[in-house]
Amino acid sequence: MSLWTPREQVSAPGTLADKFGRPMRDLRISVTDRCNFRCTYCMPAEIFGERYEFLPKPEVLTFEEIERLARLFAGLGVNKLRITGGEPLVRAQLPALIKMLTGVKGVEDIALTTNGYLLAKMAADLKAAGLKRVTVSLDSLDDEIAKKMSGRPYGPGSTLEGIEEAERVGLAPIKIDTVVQRGVNDHTLVETARHFKGTGHIVRFIEYMDVGNRNGWKLDQVVTAKEIIELISREFPLEPVDPNYRGEVATRYRYADGTGEIGVIASVSMPFCGDCTRARLTTDGRLVTCLFASGGTDLKSLLRGGASDEEIAAAVSRVWSNRTDRYSELRESNTDWSGPNAEPDAEAGPKRRKKIEMYQIGG
């Protein structure tokens, strides 16, 4: 796959854009670095055990600080907010934050990504507060595989109950995110597709990504988008569908019999850096411009140091205007896919650099 070039701009004249013409349209807000799961690809239990020290409360952004930043980002062009974690539903009084964010001028959509374990209890309050929709992580319907991947001794039952309740209260369309790992859950993908086929929910199969530094990622564990589509199509014929909008992360496919659709997020084998419009706000108030970033810009110090709205907005503008991130493109261009033990080139590619952990920036 050839790399995109600066001439493939996606921004309108006069809007805030980075060095490759990509506007800032989405802000993903991590409201906590804590989680009630220990997923092997994000927070493996052998590292994030009982003694692991998460951020102390004073280091975490307050709801008022998050609302202020969201308002400033909206003034620079952001129109979509996504609440993430860690697991966002473990943040106390989260519906209160949702209600605050609904009042931000310019924001058209507020969504939330969750593992769903607490969703059944909170869905109604979240909807009442103004949340539009949810994305629920569910890696397998098989009890033992779900336990293995979540790092917790419970299966998918509570998550499925959360999905049902979210549907009942109108948090739709519901998307189901399934991280695919070769030799772990790849043999259960058809079962997952079958379960949600015809429900109106959209399963998105995600290539196992090298986010962070602690999940032991290896290229031979990646099941590519091409393989995933071929696997599902053998059971349920699929047809490609045009994206809903430019920059959509999932490549869409519909069932040929008209009973719904699935998506594939292929940042490893088919990177989509060229259309990336996503900024990320970490739990402790750093602006991060790429999921695979090695650092971020401290906005919390500006907030708590008495900076004006204009000064903070100017800082955000400087960061975004100088953005050149294209990690996945560089990784893909330096990856040898020719054999089962293929790896990105350790010298030429960006794989070896230290990256922010996924639980800090919410995926």
ABEGO torsion letter per residue (X at the ends): XBBBBAABBABBBGBBBBAAGBBBABBBBBABABBABBBAAABBAAABBAABBBBBAAABBBAAAAAAAAAAAAAAGBABBBBBOEBAAABBGAAAAAAAAAABBGBABBBBBBAGAAAAAAAAAAAAAGBABBBBBBABABAAAAAAAAGBABBAAAAAAAAAAAAAAGBOBBBBBBBBBBGAAAAAAAAAAAAABGAGBBBBBBBBBBBEAAAGBBAAABBBAAAAAAAAAAABBBBBBBBABBGBABBBBBBAAGAEBBBBBBAAABBAAAABABBBBBAAGBBBABAABABBBBAAAAAAAGBBAAAAAAAAAAAAAABABAAAAAAAAABBAABAABBBBAAABAAABBBBBAAAAGX
